[in-house]
Amino acid sequence: MSRPNSLTEKLSKKDKDFLFHPNTNLIAHHDSGPFILDRGEGIYVYDTDGNKYIEGMAGLWCNALGHGNQELADAAMEQFKKFPYGNLFASKSHEPAIRLAEKLVELSPFDKAKVFFGSSGSDANDTQIKLFWYINNALGKTKRKKFISRVQAYHGVTLATSSGMSAIFLAVMTLCQSGDHLVVSSQLYGGTVNLFRLTLPKFGINCTFVKPRDTEGFKKAIKKNTKGIFGELVGNPGNEIMNMPEIAKIAHDAGIPLMIDATYQTPYLCKPIEHGADIVVHSLTKWMAGHGSSMAGILVEGGNFDWMQNDKFPTMTKPYEGYHGLSFAEEFGPTAFTMKARAEGMRDFGPCLSPQNAWNVLQGIETLSVRMQKHCSNAEKMVEYLSNHESVAWVSHPSVPDHPDHDLAKKLLPNGRGSMIAFGIKGGKEAGEAFINNVKLASHLANVGDTRTLVIHPASATHSQMDEATLKFAGLSHDMIRLSVGIEDIEDIKNDFEAGFRAARKPRLVSNQ
């Protein structure tokens, strides 16, 4: 790469002085300066120093035809000379708009259609909503003002984040400040345990861990400075289920919200807000997307918690200096939490969801209900297979009749018990590692919720940072295999597992000789 010339240096300085860049690390940008493009040819772009690059973003999808196309430039110039701009207000029209509308109708799947041109997708959606209102008003149905959206159709007010962990962190930092306390379920994803056990204390936020089935323990752990209860509805990886309605009542009697990570269930299997949860987080990377290729999370507020009922949440109820004395609770009422998370946490920590990952996740959500049905069906068949296998010591899944939470699962998970299975492999840690290393169809990944079957040995992977006492408290054993059942043919999954079990038995046979 060539040394920056005087033009690059001049433009770089002016960029720092006059431009604000979205989705940019501003500190790094200030140190390194901008990447200044000068021209383009086809799929290539050139910077002001003459360096050539492949432009793979297509201008964020609006420049798919490439750069420097002479035919396009001539057509644009001809139209610009003739008639550069004309709106369609008050019955005004022009030939380019009419021709484009005609072509779009021809390409549409509808026999009869009309085209509205907006300045953006947001403009089009806003107009669409107003059009529905207009139609209903004309039909005399003036009270039909509600709409169903994708995730909000399942929950409440939503805020998309860059990952599930960022959603959890954002939720905590929206509620808490230094000196505050949280009551937390002990059975959580290993990264979440680290957040509550090691990272949050650095911010002056301390946590008390309670086993998920110890309902009375949650009540006893609440202190004067407790700001909320947090847990996974179905714990990772042991499949212990929190009695959400009872724990919600305990939280509400204490004047604090219940926060639930419902990643395992998705809104298809359970709607936590209907069972008393106030704040729900999901890692969209998993079942919601289904492909594991895009990191994303979401924070959902039920809109039922009264933030003004006590003096526990001054950052929510008192004037906020960062927004000219605004009180989130007074201004936004039931959506105060989401608005504070958006206006403060999203601004200060920056865990925003990228447009590309949002689009990728939306493709998965389209098939969520179909996939979850297959996930759950395969999981129940795998439970039966594992329960009768000579190499398996125990199986934990809420569908098993003797599972301690079986009846609770039927109440909270009416559409299926989920596709996460924990089982113990005979032979302990050595056998577990041999099994993991010898399955082929099942991927050895820390992720869950993929359409593909995934397996992991938590004690040596996702929870390896825990000492023996912490592992035991979290309900983890060295023989535990965590299985995320995919939607492949069930016989293919079983055959793959047979290969893993054969390998797992070999070390023990050798050791017995």
N, C-alpha and C positions, 0 to 999 in steps of 0.2 A: 504494500500500500504506500502510495506516495505521500510526501510531506504536505500538510495543509498549505494552500497558497493564501495570498493576502485576501482574496475575495471570500474564501471559506472562513478565515479568521474574523473578517468584518461582519459577515452574516451571522456567524456563531455568537458574537457579542450582542448583536441586535436581537437575536432570538432570545437570549437569556434576559435581555432588558424588557422586551415587549410581548413575548408569547407565553401563554400558560398551556402546558401539554397534559391532556387527560391520560389516564392509565399509564403513568410514568413515575418512576422513582425520582422525585425532584432533586434530592440531594446528589444522587449519582449523575443526573442530567446536568446539574450545575458544575460538577467536577469535570465530566468528560465532554460536555457540549453536545449539540445536536448532530444528527446525521442528515446533512443537507442534500437533497436531491435536486438535480438541475434539469434533466430531460429523460425521456423514455423512448424506446424503440421495441415494439412488439412486447415480448415478455421480459425485456431487460430495462433497467434504469441505470442512470449514471449520476454520480455525485459531482459536486462542484470541483473536485480534484481530478475528475476524469476516470475514477474507478467504476467498473462495470459489475452489476449484480443481477441475478435472477429475482424478479419481483413476484413472490409467491402469494401475496395477500389479495391481489386484484383490487387494490384500493378499498379493502373491506367490502368486497363482493360487488362494488358498483362499477368496476372497470374490467370486466371479464374479457373484453375485446382487445385488450392490450393498449400499448402506447404508440403514438405517432402514426396512426392509420390515416393515410392521406384521403381516402374516400370518405371517411367519417368527418374529417376536418373540412373538406370541401362542402359536404352537405350541411354541416353546421354553419359555415360561413355564409352559404347561400341563404339559409333560413334567417340568419342573424341580420343580413342586409335587407331582407324583405320585410320581416316582422319578428323581432327578437323576443317579444313577450306579449301574451294576451291572456287575461283571466277569463273565466267562464261565468262570472257573476251576471245577474240580471239579464239572462237570456243571450249573452254574448257568446260567440263561438268562432272557431276558425278551422280550416281544413286539416292541419296536422292532428289536432285533437280528435276530430271526427274519424279520420282514417285509422288512428291508433285504437280508438274505442271499438271500431268495427272489427279490427283484427283480434283484439282481446276477447270480444264476444264470440268470434268464430272459434277461438281456441278453448273457450270455457266449456264445461260439461253441461251447461244449462241451455235449454231451448230458447228461452227468452231472458235477456239480461241487459242491464245498463251499467255503465262504467262511471265511477266517481274518481277523479284525479285529486289526490291530496299531496301535500308537500312532504309527508313522511308517513311511516307506518303508524305512529302515534296519532297523527291527524286522521288517518283513515279509520282507525279503531274508534276514536272519539266520535267521528261522524256516523259510523255504523251504529253506535249506541244511541245517539240522538235520533237516527232514522227509525230505530225500533220504537223508541218512545213516541215519535210522531205517529207511526202507524197505529200503535195501541191507543193513543189519544183519539185518533180519528175513528177508531172502532168503539170508542166509549169505555175502554179498559184503562182508565187513567192511573190506576194503582199498580199496574204491572211494570215495575221499575227495577226488578232484581235480575241479575245475570249470574250464570255459573261459569267459573273459570277453572283452569286445570288443577293447580294445587289448592287454591283457595276454595274450590268446590268441596274439598275434603275437610278443610280446617277453618281458618279465620284470616287475619291480616298477615301477610307474608313479607319477608325480606330475604332475597337471595344473597348468598355469600359464596366465597371462593372454595369452601370445603366444609365438611361436617364439623371438623374441629374448630374452624373459625366461627361457625355458628354458635357452638358451645361457649367459646371464649367471649364472643360478642354478647351473648345472653348474660353471662356472669358479670362482665364489666359494665353492662347497662344497669344491673341491679346493685352492684356492690362497690364499695370503696374501702380504702385501708381501714382496718379495725373491724370489718364485718366477718360474718361466719356463715357457712353453709353446712347442711346435713346432706350426706351423699351416700348412695348405695355403694356397697363394696364390690359388687360384681359389675365391672365395666370393661370396655375395650381398654387395652393396656395403655394406649396413648392418652386416653381420658383420665385414667388413674394417675399418670404422671402429671397431667395438668393440675388436678386437684391436690395431689399429695406433695408435689415438689415445686411447681411453677407459681401457682397462686399465692402461696405463703411469701414469695418474694415481693408480691404486691401488697402484703399485709392482710390477705384474705385467707383465713384458716378454715379447715373442714373437719368434720367428724364423720367417719365412715361407719355405716350400719349395714348388717346383712339384709338383703332385699326382702326376706320373708319375716324379718323381725319388726312387725308393724309397731309394737309397743316401743321398740328401741328408737324408732324415728321420733316418737313423741318425747321420750326422755332426753334425746340429744339436742332438742331445740333450746337455744339460749336467748337472752334479751337482744343480742346483736345478730341473731340469725335472720338472714334475708331470703331464704328459700330452701326447698328440698329438691335435689336432683337425683335422677336415676334412669336406668334403661328399663323399659317395660319388661322386656325379656333380656336377662343379663347375658353379656358376652364374656366367656363362651359357654357357661354352664347351664344356660336355659332356665334359670330361676326367675319366676315371675313376681313382680311387685303387685301387691293388692292395691291397684291404683285408686279405686273409689275410697277405700279406707284411709290411705295415706293422704289423699287430697283433702279429706275431711280434717285430718290432723293439721295439715298445713293451713287450711282456711280458718280453723279455730284459733290458730296462733297468729293469724293476720299476715301470712306469707304465701307466696305462690308456689305451685308445684311445677317443676320443669321436667319434661320427659324426653328422652332420646328414643324415638320410635323408628329408627332406621331399619331394624330387623323386620318390622311388621309392614311397613308402608301404609299409607292411608287406606289401601284396599282391604287389608286385614283388620285394622283397628283405627278408630278415630279417637285419640286420647282425650281431646277436649270434651267429648260427650261423656267421658267418665271422670271428669273433674280436673284434668290437667289445665294449666293456665298458659304455659309456654311449651311448645313442641319444637324439637330440632330433628332434622334429617340430614344424613349424608346422602345427597342425590347421586353420588358416584356409584352407589350399589344398586339395589333392586329398582329404584325409580328410573335410572338410566338403563341398567341391565347389561351394559357392555364394558364397564370398567375403564373406558378410554378417556374420560373427562372428569376432572375433579370439580365438585360443586356441592353446595349445602344450602339449607334453607332454615329460616327462623320463623316460627308461626306463633302469633298471639291470638288467644281465644276471644279476647275482648270482654271477659266476664269479671276480671279482678278489679276491685275498687282500690286504686292507689292512694286515695285520700282518706281511707278508713282509719288510719293511724299515722304516727310520726316516724315509721320505720324507713320511709323512702324519701328523704329530703331532696335528693338529687332529681327525683321525679316531680315533687310537689312544690319545691321552693324555686324562686326566680333563678334562672340559669344565665350566668354572665356571658357564656359563649354565644347566646342568641338574644342579646339585649333585654335580659330580665324575663324571658319567656318561662312560664311554668308549663311543663309538658302535660301534667295531669289536668290542669285547668283548661288548657287550650285544646287538648285532643281526647280527653276523657278515656274511654275504654281502649283506645289505640295508643295510649301514651307511651307504653313500653316500646312498641315498634318505631314510633317517631323519634324517640330518644336514641334508640339503637341506630337508626338511619342518620340522624342529624349529628350525633356525637361520635358514637363508636365507629360507624362506617367512615366518617370523615377523618377521625384521628388515627385509626388502625388500618384503614384501607382494604378490608378483605372483600372487595367487590368481585362479582362473578363476571368473567369475560364473556363477550357476546357469542364467541364460537362455542364455548362450553355450554352456555345456556341453550343454544340451538341444538347441540348434540343431545343434551338431556331431554329436551322436548320430544325428540324423535323416539326416545325410549318410553316416555310417559304414554305415548299413543297406544302402546301395547301392554301397559302395566297389568290390567285385569287378566288378560289372557295368559301372560307369563306367570303371574302369581298362582293361578289355578294349576298350571303344569308344575311349578316349583313345589307346591304343597302336595300334589298327587305323588310326584316322584319321592318326596321326603318320606311320606308315610310308607311307601313300598321299601325304601331303604331302611327305615326303622325296623320293619318286619324281617328283612334280610339280615341286618346286623344283630338283632335280638336272638336269632337262631344260629349264629355263626360260632364255630368252635374257637376262633381266635379273638373273640370279643368278650370282655369281662362284664361290661355294663353299657347301657344306652340311656341317654337323657334327651327326651323330646316330649313336649306337652301332650302329644297325641297318645302316648303310652298310658294305659289306664291306671297303672300304679305310680305315675309321676305325681309328686306331692301337689303340683299346681294344675292337675288335669281338669278339675271342675272349674277353677278360676279361668283357665284358658278357654274353655267352651263359652264362658260369659263374655270375656274381653276380645276373643278372636273368633267370631262366629263364622267367618269365611275361610278359615284354615289356620293351622297352628304354626305356620312358617316353615322355612326350608333349612333352618340351622339345626344341626344335630351334633351333640357331643357324645363321644363314646370312648371307653377305655380299652386299649389293646393289651392283650396278655403278653407279658414280657417287659412291660414298663418302657422306660425311655429308649433303651437300645432298640426294642422292637418297633417303637413309634417312629424313630428316625429311619429304620430300614423300610417300613411301610411307605413313608412319605417319599423316599428316594426311588421307589420302584413302581409307583403308579405312573401311567403315561397319559391317559385321557384326562384325569384330574390334575389340575395345575397346582403347584406348590406356591401359593400366594397369600399375603396377609389380607388381601381384599376379600370381601364377601359380596353376595348378591349378584354375581355375574350370571349370564345365561349358561356359562360353562361351570362344571363342577370344580370346586376349589377345596383344598385340604391344607391344614397346617398343624403343627405341634406347638401349642401356645407356650408351654413352659420353656421351650428353647427358642421361641421366635417373638410373638407379639407381647408376651409377658416376661421375657427373659431378664428384664431389668429388676424384677422383684426378688427379694430374698425369700427364704423358705417360709418364714412366718407370714409374710404378705401373701404369698401364693396360697397358703392354706386358708387364710382369712377370705381370700377372693374365691375360694371353692375350686382351686386348680390342683390337679395332680399330674405327676410326670407321665402317666400312661394315657392322658387325655389327647384325643384327636378331635379337632374341630372341623366339621364338614359342612360346607355350603353346597347344597344339592342344586345342580343345574337342571336344564330342561332337555338334556340329551336323552336318547333312548335308554330306558331303565336297565335293559339287559347289557348294554355297553358299559354303563357305570358299574354294574355288579361284576362283570368280567374283568374290568380294570382293577377293582378292589381285590379280586381273587389273586391277581399277580402280586399286589402289595402284601397281602396276607402270607402268601407263600414265602416271600423274601423275609418277612418279619419272623417267621418260625425258624429260619435257618440258624441264626445266632444262638438260639436256645438249644437246638439240637446239637450243635457243635460243643457248646459249653457243658452238655450232659455226658459227653463221651469220656 
